[in-house]
Amino acid sequence: MSESERRGPRRPAFFSPSALEAHGGAYDPTEQIHVAHETAAALVHAGRAASDPAVTERLVALVDDIGLSTVAELWSQRPARSLPGTLWRLYVLREWVRRSPHDASREYAAGIRFTTPDHAVAGAAEPPGPHEMERLIDEILRGVFSGDLAVALERASAFCRVVSAGRADVSSGSEAAEHAANLLGMADDLAASARLWRAEALD
């Protein structure tokens, strides 16, 4: 067995436009768009076809393995109401909750009284502590790969609405207001993506 075989397959390298130029390859924006949509579709298909909890957990924790910057390079520039744009937003939400579980818990708890129906859709445990927030966001992502994807997106949308309301309540200043508004925009995009998925038009 060769040394490379013993090490196992390497993860593919993702290059920035400048790095591609340095490697002698021409940067093709059209190809980047194609890759973004193809990788997103392949990821979702692989998870849903596998019916394997271990595969699902690996996909949920994708950012832990390859890093948020790699996911950003693949998907962050795609429209919010597309499959890669939707996956990007879900992984960003997960990363925020994992990095700031206490903030997520505080803002979510504060938002419940303003958005009781959304809290019911999101499905957070009571009380919504830091660990409950981490479990909730992972559970939502599992639904993308092993459940009803549209329902998972609706739960993520509801989660954003509750946190947005809570952030507006417990924080002050223009920056907090902007962040709350951004979360509402994300909620609208995720809900729209759920409708597109049901119409078999989310790609």
C-alpha positions as CSV (number, residue, x, y, z in Angstrom):
1,M,0.0,0.0,0.0
2,S,1.4,3.4,-0.9
3,E,1.8,6.3,1.5
4,S,-1.1,8.2,-0.1
5,E,-3.4,5.2,0.2
6,R,-2.6,4.8,3.9
7,R,-3.4,8.5,4.5
8,G,-6.8,8.1,2.7
9,P,-8.4,10.5,0.3
10,R,-7.7,14.2,0.7
11,R,-10.4,16.8,0.8
12,P,-10.6,18.8,-2.4
13,A,-8.9,22.2,-2.4
14,F,-11.1,25.2,-3.0
15,F,-9.2,28.2,-4.5
16,S,-10.0,31.9,-4.6
17,P,-10.0,33.6,-8.0
18,S,-6.5,35.0,-7.3
19,A,-5.2,31.6,-6.3
20,L,-6.6,30.0,-9.4
21,E,-4.8,32.6,-11.5
22,A,-1.6,31.8,-9.6
23,H,-2.1,28.1,-10.5
24,G,-2.5,29.0,-14.1
25,G,-6.2,28.4,-14.3
26,A,-8.7,31.0,-15.6
27,Y,-11.3,32.1,-13.1
28,D,-14.8,31.3,-14.6
29,P,-17.7,32.9,-12.7
30,T,-20.2,30.7,-14.6
31,E,-18.3,27.6,-13.5
32,Q,-18.3,28.8,-9.9
33,I,-22.1,29.2,-10.1
34,H,-22.4,25.7,-11.6
35,V,-20.2,24.2,-8.9
36,A,-22.2,25.9,-6.1
37,H,-25.5,24.5,-7.3
38,E,-24.1,21.1,-8.1
39,T,-22.4,20.6,-4.7
40,A,-25.5,21.8,-2.8
41,A,-27.7,19.4,-4.7
42,A,-25.2,16.5,-4.3
43,L,-25.0,17.1,-0.6
44,V,-28.7,17.1,0.0
45,H,-29.2,14.1,-2.3
46,A,-26.5,12.1,-0.6
47,G,-28.0,12.8,2.8
48,R,-31.5,11.9,1.8
49,A,-30.5,8.8,-0.2
50,A,-28.3,7.4,2.5
51,S,-30.9,6.9,5.3
52,D,-27.9,6.5,7.6
53,P,-27.8,8.5,10.9
54,A,-24.0,8.6,10.8
55,V,-24.1,10.2,7.4
56,T,-26.7,12.7,8.6
57,E,-24.6,13.7,11.6
58,R,-21.5,14.2,9.4
59,L,-23.5,16.5,7.1
60,V,-25.0,18.4,10.0
61,A,-21.4,19.0,11.3
62,L,-20.0,19.8,7.9
63,V,-18.7,23.2,8.9
64,D,-16.8,21.6,11.9
65,D,-14.9,19.5,9.4
66,I,-14.2,21.8,6.5
67,G,-14.6,25.2,8.0
68,L,-17.2,28.0,7.5
69,S,-14.8,29.8,5.1
70,T,-14.9,26.9,2.7
71,V,-18.6,26.7,2.8
72,A,-18.7,30.5,2.2
73,E,-16.5,30.1,-0.8
74,L,-18.9,27.6,-2.3
75,W,-22.3,29.0,-1.5
76,S,-22.4,32.5,0.1
77,Q,-22.7,34.4,-3.2
78,R,-25.7,32.5,-4.4
79,P,-29.2,34.0,-4.1
80,A,-30.9,33.5,-0.7
81,R,-33.8,31.7,-2.4
82,S,-31.6,29.0,-4.0
83,L,-30.5,25.6,-2.6
84,P,-26.8,26.7,-2.1
85,G,-28.0,30.0,-0.6
86,T,-30.4,28.3,1.7
87,L,-27.8,25.8,2.9
88,W,-25.3,28.6,3.5
89,R,-27.8,30.4,5.7
90,L,-28.6,27.3,7.7
91,Y,-24.9,26.6,8.4
92,V,-24.4,30.2,9.4
93,L,-27.2,29.9,11.9
94,R,-25.7,26.7,13.3
95,E,-22.3,28.3,13.6
96,W,-23.7,31.4,15.4
97,V,-25.6,29.2,17.9
98,R,-22.6,27.0,18.5
99,R,-20.3,30.0,19.0
100,S,-22.8,32.1,21.1
101,P,-25.2,29.7,22.7
102,H,-25.9,32.0,25.6
103,D,-26.7,34.9,23.4
104,A,-28.9,32.7,21.3
105,S,-30.7,31.4,24.3
106,R,-31.2,34.9,25.8
107,E,-32.6,36.4,22.6
108,Y,-34.8,33.4,21.8
109,A,-36.3,33.4,25.3
110,A,-37.0,37.1,25.1
111,G,-38.7,36.7,21.7
112,I,-41.1,34.0,22.7
113,R,-43.8,36.3,24.1
114,F,-43.9,38.3,20.9
115,T,-43.9,35.3,18.5
116,T,-45.7,32.4,20.3
117,P,-46.8,30.8,17.0
118,D,-43.3,30.9,15.6
119,H,-41.9,29.4,18.8
120,A,-44.3,26.5,18.4
121,V,-43.2,26.0,14.8
122,A,-39.5,26.2,15.7
123,G,-40.0,23.5,18.3
124,A,-37.5,24.6,20.9
125,A,-37.5,22.8,24.3
126,E,-38.6,24.6,27.4
127,P,-36.8,26.4,28.9
128,P,-34.8,27.4,25.8
129,G,-31.3,27.3,27.4
130,P,-28.0,27.2,25.5
131,H,-27.9,23.5,25.2
132,E,-31.5,23.4,23.9
133,M,-30.5,26.0,21.3
134,E,-27.7,23.8,20.1
135,R,-29.9,20.8,19.9
136,L,-32.6,22.7,18.1
137,I,-30.4,24.0,15.3
138,D,-28.8,20.5,14.8
139,E,-32.3,19.0,14.7
140,I,-33.4,21.5,12.1
141,L,-30.4,20.6,9.9
142,R,-31.0,16.9,10.3
143,G,-34.4,17.5,8.8
144,V,-32.8,18.8,5.7
145,F,-31.0,15.5,5.2
146,S,-33.3,13.0,6.7
147,G,-36.8,14.5,7.1
148,D,-39.2,16.9,5.4
149,L,-36.8,19.5,4.0
150,A,-39.6,22.1,3.7
151,V,-40.6,21.6,7.3
152,A,-36.9,22.0,8.3
153,L,-36.8,25.3,6.5
154,E,-40.0,26.5,8.1
155,R,-38.6,25.7,11.5
156,A,-35.4,27.6,10.7
157,S,-37.5,30.6,9.5
158,A,-39.6,30.5,12.7
159,F,-36.4,30.3,14.8
160,C,-35.1,33.4,13.1
161,R,-38.3,35.3,13.8
162,V,-38.2,34.5,17.5
163,V,-34.6,35.5,17.8
164,S,-35.2,38.7,15.8
165,A,-38.0,39.7,18.1
166,G,-35.9,38.9,21.2
167,R,-32.9,40.8,19.9
168,A,-35.0,43.9,19.2
169,D,-36.3,43.6,22.8
170,V,-33.1,43.0,24.8
171,S,-30.7,45.1,22.7
172,S,-30.6,48.7,21.7
173,G,-28.9,50.8,19.1
174,S,-28.8,50.9,15.3
175,E,-26.6,47.9,15.0
176,A,-28.9,45.7,17.0
177,A,-31.9,46.9,15.0
178,E,-30.0,46.1,11.8
179,H,-29.2,42.6,13.0
180,A,-32.8,42.0,14.0
181,A,-34.0,43.2,10.5
182,N,-31.4,41.0,8.8
183,L,-32.8,38.0,10.7
184,L,-36.3,38.8,9.6
185,G,-35.1,39.0,6.1
186,M,-33.5,35.6,6.5
187,A,-36.7,34.2,7.9
188,D,-38.6,35.4,4.8
189,D,-36.0,33.8,2.5
190,L,-36.1,30.5,4.4
191,A,-39.9,30.4,4.3
192,A,-39.8,31.2,0.5
193,S,-37.3,28.4,0.0
194,A,-39.6,26.0,1.8
195,R,-42.4,26.9,-0.7
196,L,-40.0,26.5,-3.6
197,W,-38.9,23.1,-2.4
198,R,-42.5,22.0,-2.2
199,A,-43.0,23.2,-5.7
200,E,-39.9,21.3,-6.8
201,A,-38.3,24.7,-7.8
202,L,-35.5,25.1,-5.3
203,D,-32.3,24.6,-7.2
